[in-house]
Amino acid sequence: MKTISSRNYLSSMRVHFVPIVVWLGTALIVVALFAHRTRRYEVAGVAQGQVHQIAATCTGRLESVSVELFDRVGKGQVLAVVNGLLPDEPTKAELEAKLAALQASIAQIAAESKAARAEYVAQVDSDKTEWVADGRSFATDASGAELRVLELTTEIETDQALADELDVAIKRFIVGGSLSDGNDVAVYDLQLLKAQQATIAKTIEHNKRARERLQREVKASIARESEFKGKHEPHLGTSDQDVEGIITKQTEVLEREKDVLLAQLASLEERESLELKSPIDGVIIPIPGNSNEVDLRRPGENVLRRAGEVVSPGEPIFAVAQTEPSDIIVYVNERQLGRVREGTAVKIVRNAEPAQIAKSRVTYVSPVVERIPERLWINPTIPQWGRAVLIGVPPGLKLISGELVGIRGL
């Protein structure tokens, strides 16, 4: 049996023990770092600021670009000017000439319409004057006949009163007994009274018949006057209204054409020098591209567009990033969902130099669970899901967009 010396045994044990110690030490260091990280914060978040892509609203050519990459810009600052006029588009002078012609046509129609209307109204007024003169004869005839009726009525009433007096005188003469003595003078007087009574009675009857004729004539004159007024009175007829309607429609058509030209002019002036302004205070950054296109880019592409290039509507020309982040986005797992709500107090831990700790609160909690960005996965090969939470960056905490920070209190 082979004997192993104590020296060889110790040497063999040393060879196997050293890797074990190294492995255990490494594990302890990892555990310690993880525990340290856990003590410092519970969730990792990413500082994020607004990024606005600046694009034109129409197809055009960049006339000027007044900024360079990483220039600081202010809100409202003009960054570029785009000329959106098309080669075959009418020029401003052509549109203004058409507009002037339309306005002249509208003014001419209005003037001609006003003149024709005035002439027509004057003619109607003249015809009405003649009509009044013609109708006056009917009124005169009726008035004359009515006056004659009144005169005859007066004569009839006067004669009737005289006849009544003669009748009374005759009765008195007979009752007085003057005829009984055979007085020829009395007989003659009686006959004279009766003759006068008969004459007056005839006159009254004649006048009554004449009055009846005149009364019928008055009614006929009034009827003729009414008929004349109803059928022959000059007025502004429907033909005038029809002409006015046609003129109005013509004017409306020209007005619509004028509105179209005015809209074209406004669009032309707007697109002739379309100023693209910065919506925020920030810094010019490269244009973000799609991840599957990165390998296809050539040097300088998708960085900054230059004057003279043609751009399409919605196509980014450059991007403006907020100078300082306004929010921190973190993702909480299912175990933390019930503890997080808007207003929850947290601490933000900045690991980069200089290290900072600041207090803040949750400003927004997403209503859905979504996939966490790969950068925040614990294991780069295992996707994770969580609920997005926004935390406001407090004043005085200096962060950089995209910086990783720790969050305590979630």
VEXMAR-810053 format. One line per 8 residues: number of its first residue (from 1); their letters; for each residue x, y, z of C-alpha. Coordinates in pm, whole numbers, m for minus. Layout:
NUM> A> X/Y/Z | ...
//
This chain:
1> MKTISSRN> 0/0/0 | 130/333/m110 | 186/582/170 | 106/954/116 | 331/1186/298 | 186/1467/504 | 371/1720/291 | 211/1593/m29
9> YLSSMRVH> m130/1581/136 | m112/1941/244 | 7/2048/m96 | m284/1868/m260 | m534/2022/m24 | m390/2367/m91 | m439/2322/m465 | m809/2238/m421
17> FVPIVVWL> m885/2482/m145 | m760/2800/m313 | m1025/2800/m596 | m1295/2729/m341 | m1187/3024/m132 | m1171/3247/m439 | m1520/3142/m548 | m1663/3196/m201
25> GTALIVVA> m1498/3537/m179 | m1644/3639/m512 | m1989/3525/m404 | m1957/3719/m82 | m1852/4033/m270 | m2152/4000/m509 | m2387/3949/m215 | m2234/4245/m36
33> LFAHRTRR> m2266/4466/m344 | m2626/4357/m398 | m2705/4419/m30 | m2533/4758/m54 | m2738/4841/m361 | m3054/4726/m186 | m2976/4942/114 | m2905/5243/m105
41> YEVAGVAQ> m3217/5215/m321 | m3487/4972/m418 | m3559/5065/m784 | m3347/5203/m1065 | m3485/5483/m1281 | m3379/5680/m1586 | m3381/6059/m1602 | m3562/6176/m1911
49> GQVHQIAA> m3622/6513/m2073 | m3845/6619/m2357 | m3720/6562/m2711 | m3897/6745/m2994 | m3839/6657/m3356 | m3861/6967/m3575 | m4033/6900/m3907 | m4198/7097/m4187
57> TCTGRLES> m4573/7085/m4247 | m4536/7078/m4625 | m4297/6964/m4894 | m4031/7225/m4950 | m3666/7322/m4968 | m3462/7434/m4671 | m3370/7796/m4738 | m3163/7835/m4423
65> VSVELFDR> m3059/7646/m4111 | m2937/7878/m3835 | m2815/7618/m3582 | m2547/7355/m3555 | m2531/7026/m3369 | m2536/7068/m2988 | m2614/7442/m3007 | m2820/7574/m2720
73> VGKGQVLA> m3148/7728/m2835 | m3428/7918/m2664 | m3802/7869/m2679 | m3943/8047/m2986 | m3604/8082/m3155 | m3614/8043/m3536 | m3411/7733/m3622 | m3473/7704/m3996
81> VVNGLLPD> m3673/7853/m4283 | m3849/7632/m4540 | m3973/7743/m4883 | m4276/7527/m4960 | m4367/7671/m5300 | m4403/7420/m5583 | m4247/7482/m5928 | m4582/7476/m6114
89> EPTKAELE> m4770/7673/m5848 | m4912/8018/m5940 | m4698/8304/m5819 | m4811/8563/m5570 | m4830/8827/m5846 | m5054/8604/m6060 | m5288/8535/m5770 | m5304/8904/m5680
97> AKLAALQA> m5386/8990/m6043 | m5671/8736/m6046 | m5796/8872/m5717 | m5794/9228/m5849 | m5988/9118/m6160 | m6247/8942/m5945 | m6288/9244/m5723 | m6333/9464/m6030
105> SIAQIAAE> m6599/9228/m6166 | m6784/9229/m5835 | m6772/9610/m5821 | m6892/9637/m6183 | m7187/9404/m6122 | m7280/9602/m5812 | m7259/9933/m6000 | m7461/9807/m6299
113> SKAARAEY> m7718/9653/m6068 | m7750/9978/m5873 | m7791/10185/m6191 | m8047/9947/m6342 | m8236/9935/m6018 | m8245/10314/m5992 | m8368/10344/m6353 | m8637/10083/m6296
121> VAQVDSDK> m8758/10247/m5975 | m8767/10587/m6149 | m8978/10441/m6430 | m9216/10281/m6182 | m9247/10614/m5998 | m9323/10793/m6325 | m9587/10535/m6417 | m9736/10568/m6072
129> TEWVADGR> m9763/10947/m6112 | m9949/10899/m6438 | m10166/10637/m6276 | m10257/10876/m5996 | m10347/11142/m6255 | m10564/10895/m6446 | m10727/10773/m6128 | m10803/11129/m6023
137> SFATDASG> m11072/11157/m6294 | m11256/10861/m6141 | m11239/11026/m5802 | m11357/11359/m5952 | m11654/11192/m6122 | m11755/11019/m5800 | m11712/11337/m5596 | m11916/11544/m5847
145> AELRVLEL> m12194/11290/m5847 | m12202/11279/m5467 | m12217/11660/m5453 | m12508/11665/m5702 | m12691/11405/m5491 | m12656/11630/m5190 | m12785/11930/m5385 | m13087/11735/m5512
153> TTEIETDQ> m13160/11607/m5166 | m13158/11963/m5037 | m13391/12077/m5317 | m13625/11786/m5253 | m13643/11860/m4883 | m13702/12233/m4952 | m13978/12163/m5207 | m14136/11908/m4976
161> ALADELDV> m14148/12166/m4698 | m14313/12417/m4937 | m14562/12154/m5056 | m14653/12081/m4694 | m14715/12452/m4633 | m14939/12476/m4944 | m15136/12171/m4831 | m15199/12336/m4495
169> AIKRFIVG> m15300/12663/m4667 | m15549/12482/m4895 | m15709/12304/m4602 | m15743/12631/m4411 | m15893/12801/m4716 | m16158/12531/m4756 | m16240/12513/m4388 | m16264/12891/m4366
177> GSLSDGND> m16583/12890/m4585 | m16465/13138/m4844 | m16610/12932/m5129 | m16968/12919/m4995 | m17050/13277/m5096 | m16965/13206/m5465 | m16668/13433/m5453 | m16487/13395/m5782
185> VAVYDLQL> m16170/13545/m5637 | m16160/13279/m5367 | m16209/13006/m5624 | m15923/13146/m5830 | m15695/13163/m5526 | m15778/12803/m5439 | m15703/12691/m5792 | m15375/12885/m5784
193> LKAQQATI> m15272/12714/m5460 | m15352/12370/m5601 | m15159/12448/m5923 | m14855/12549/m5719 | m14888/12229/m5512 | m14905/12015/m5827 | m14602/12190/m5977 | m14396/12138/m5662
201> AKTIEHNK> m14501/11771/m5644 | m14381/11716/m6002 | m14053/11890/m5923 | m14003/11670/m5617 | m14073/11354/m5817 | m13836/11464/m6094 | m13561/11541/m5850 | m13604/11206/m5672
209> RARERLQR> m13562/11018/m6002 | m13258/11231/m6084 | m13115/11163/m5739 | m13159/10788/m5785 | m12973/10804/m6116 | m12692/11004/m5955 | m12670/10762/m5665 | m12630/10474/m5911
217> EVKASIAR> m12367/10678/m6094 | m12179/10740/m5767 | m12167/10366/m5696 | m12051/10295/m6050 | m11780/10563/m6026 | m11654/10423/m5696 | m11647/10070/m5843 | m11456/10192/m6151
225> ESEFKGKH> m11209/10376/m5928 | m11154/10067/m5711 | m11108/9845/m6015 | m10861/10090/m6165 | m10655/10103/m5848 | m10654/9726/m5807 | m10554/9635/m6161 | m10345/9917/m6294
233> EPHLGTSD> m10136/10047/m6002 | m9768/10039/m6101 | m9535/9858/m5851 | m9199/9676/m5834 | m9297/9342/m5980 | m9151/8993/m5946 | m8937/9047/m6255 | m8730/9296/m6059
241> QDVEGIIT> m8692/9043/m5777 | m8589/8774/m6025 | m8323/9001/m6171 | m8199/9085/m5822 | m8180/8710/m5744 | m7973/8642/m6056 | m7735/8927/m5975 | m7702/8805/m5616
249> KQTEVLER> m7614/8454/m5732 | m7355/8588/m5975 | m7202/8795/m5696 | m7198/8496/m5460 | m7011/8287/m5718 | m6750/8559/m5760 | m6723/8600/m5382 | m6654/8227/m5341
257> EKDVLLAQ> m6384/8247/m5608 | m6243/8546/m5421 | m6235/8347/m5095 | m6049/8065/m5270 | m5790/8309/m5405 | m5749/8470/m5062 | m5692/8127/m4907 | m5436/8044/m5177
265> LASLEERE> m5259/8374/m5114 | m5253/8313/m4738 | m5118/7961/m4789 | m4862/8091/m5037 | m4737/8359/m4798 | m4722/8110/m4514 | m4530/7848/m4713 | m4308/8098/m4891
273> SLELKSPI> m4106/8150/m4574 | m4216/7888/m4321 | m4023/7951/m3999 | m3952/7649/m3782 | m3917/7755/m3418 | m3797/7574/m3110 | m4086/7473/m2882 | m3861/7459/m2572
281> DGVIIPIP> m3530/7573/m2428 | m3286/7300/m2518 | m2997/7168/m2722 | m2983/7058/m3086 | m2920/6680/m3099 | m2891/6424/m3382 | m3217/6311/m3534 | m3324/5986/m3363
289> GNSNEVDL> m3361/5706/m3615 | m3525/5366/m3619 | m3315/5097/m3455 | m3332/4872/m3762 | m3190/5151/m3980 | m2880/5228/m3777 | m2658/4989/m3970 | m2772/5142/m4301
297> RRPGENVL> m2665/5496/m4218 | m2371/5659/m4385 | m2146/5903/m4197 | m2334/6225/m4123 | m2678/6091/m4207 | m2968/6162/m3967 | m2757/6412/m3778 | m2866/6751/m3909
305> RRAGEVVS> m3031/6859/m4234 | m2864/7134/m4433 | m2986/7432/m4639 | m3079/7335/m4994 | m3215/6992/m4905 | m3572/6900/m4990 | m3787/6791/m4696 | m4125/6619/m4681
313> PGEPIFAV> m4414/6689/m4445 | m4342/6535/m4105 | m3985/6440/m4195 | m3753/6539/m3906 | m3499/6811/m3988 | m3332/6807/m3647 | m3428/6745/m3286 | m3428/6965/m2976
321> AQTEPSDI> m3365/6801/m2641 | m3457/6959/m2310 | m3148/7095/m2135 | m3232/6943/m1799 | m3456/6638/m1740 | m3796/6712/m1595 | m3893/6358/m1494 | m3750/6024/m1387
329> IVYVNERQ> m3920/5710/m1515 | m3908/5395/m1308 | m4086/5061/m1332 | m4235/4882/m1032 | m4308/4509/m1023 | m4632/4340/m926 | m4537/4321/m558 | m4502/4699/m546
337> LGRVREGT> m4821/4788/m733 | m5034/4839/m423 | m4780/5066/m251 | m4731/5320/m528 | m4973/5602/m604 | m4956/5966/m706 | m4807/6176/m427 | m4598/5894/m276
345> AVKIVRNA> m4283/6041/m120 | m3950/5906/m252 | m3578/5980/m239 | m3366/6014/m551 | m3007/5887/m522 | m2753/6008/m778 | m2452/5774/m789 | m2240/5977/m1029
353> EPAQIAKS> m2005/6242/m900 | m2101/6454/m726 | m2332/6215/m538 | m2665/6366/m438 | m2979/6264/m254 | m3300/6462/m301 | m3662/6426/m197 | m3945/6413/m449
361> RVTYVSPV> m4288/6265/m510 | m4460/6041/m765 | m4642/6254/m1024 | m4796/5984/m1241 | m4865/5610/m1229 | m4936/5427/m1554 | m5268/5239/m1561 | m5114/4942/m1748
369> VERIPERL> m4829/4695/m1707 | m4579/4712/m1991 | m4244/4573/m2092 | m3952/4735/m1909 | m3671/4883/m2124 | m3385/4633/m2165 | m3145/4865/m1988 | m3330/4813/m1658
377> WINPTIPQ> m3348/4432/m1672 | m3175/4255/m1385 | m3074/3978/m1623 | m3004/4104/m1978 | m3141/3778/m2123 | m3470/3772/m1933 | m3735/4033/m2022 | m3916/4202/m1737
385> WGRAVLIG> m4253/4369/m1704 | m4369/4647/m1477 | m4580/4955/m1427 | m4432/5288/m1535 | m4407/5556/m1266 | m4300/5919/m1319 | m4117/6111/m1049 | m4057/6483/m1077
393> VPPGLKLI> m3698/6607/m1070 | m3674/6850/m774 | m3502/7189/m813 | m3128/7175/m750 | m3082/6814/m856 | m2848/6819/m1155 | m2917/6527/m1386 | m2840/6442/m1746
401> SGELVGIR> m3102/6297/m1978 | m3058/5920/m1985 | m2869/5909/m1652 | m2941/5608/m1428 | m3048/5700/m1072 | m3171/5509/m770 | m3514/5552/m610 | m3589/5478/m246
409> GL> m3936/5451/m101 | m4112/5246/m367
//
